[in-house]
Amino acid sequence: MDKKFPTGVRPRGNGLQIKIWQQGKLVYQEIITANPNNAADVKRVKKYRDELKIKFRLGLAFEEEEYPTHLQSFHRMAQEYLETHQGKHSTKLGYLNILNKYWIPLFGKKPCASITTREIKLALSRIDASNKTRDNVLGPLRGVLGYAEVFPNPAAVIKTKKAQTKPIDRYTPVERDKIMSCLNGDVYVYFALLFGCGFRPGEIKGLLRNDFDGEHWHVHQQIVRGRLVESTKTGHRRKVYVPNWVKKAMKMMPLRIDSPYFFVNETGDFYKDTRRFNRAWQKAHKRKQIHYRTPYACRHTRAAELLSKGVLPPLAAKQLGHSTAVFLNTYAEWIDEYASDKDFSQFEPLPETEHKPLRGR
């Protein structure tokens, strides 16, 4: 009986069901009130399906509110996804850049449900970048398709090969002192705080003069991409001890009554970026002929310093604003390096008399 019906049109109950495929994947189906035994009704439904299929192909059928989310255009769902995303401002900006660079040009007009795993894999293979970067590129795509209620999510099944973690590089005390000798003024203070307290650069820019109690900095905000974010990266306030040599450096800062911020730019506002400090950092490396590392390596140097002093990982993690788990995962190799107890006898098996299997009575 089905042979008399046009392709994509089949009787269902008291009506006619239409189905539309793209690239072998079902992207739309609908049951229309019609008499399956009436030739005029069948012709009307076929015409409606043909018109709708053309709209789907051109990406015109998905801008109307009545269509389900998985049939909306990728571009529209991407916009909604970013508007409703509850993440940090910096995360949203990163997602926006990735979507505009990689996925909107490719999938913009397509219905979300028509996007296939094969297409995504082909697109990833053309990206000349590391596996970590490819995984980052996949993140917002997974998010948009999940938001659009595409199940199964064609991006979720793709797994990028994890590269072996590279050793974390830090500065020796001699290298640190040589670099610091090339710096002066507030630039010297900035890097003293990086080395001595292990701050993130955005946290330093967000420091207020009243956040220092004479012994500790109370960290509660940061500057991210030129914008004040009233929370730390982890969302938790923390108290950071300031070493004595850093306290002495901080006294070099001129008192500014025109701004509550500790580091103030020429307009009396907080620094929106670190370019001025980074330029001096690069010059110091070149002058002293020291292998260049980004300023973030100062934070790694502080972690190594705390471990070398015998500070317990949970306390060191708290100073740096890490969870203990992240700290252990990041600096595991250094924990072994600086371990004070080098007795490995505890790793030996129990004596034979102590681990014989029990015998039944």
Secondary structure by P-SEA (a helix, b strand, c coil): ccccccccccccccbbbbbbbcccccccccccccccccaaaaaaaaaaaaaaaaaaaacccccccccccccccaaaaaaaaaaaccccaaaaaaaaaaaaccccccccccccccccaaaaaaaaaaccccaaaaaaaaaaaaaaaaaacccccccccccccccccccbbbbcaaaaaaaaaaccaaaaaaaaaaaaccccaaaaaacccccccccccccccccccccccccccccccbbbbbcaaaaaaaaacccccccccccccccccccccaaaaaaaaaaaaaaacccccccaaaaaaaaaaaaaacccaaaaaaaacccaaaaaaacaaaaaaaccccccccccccccccccccccc
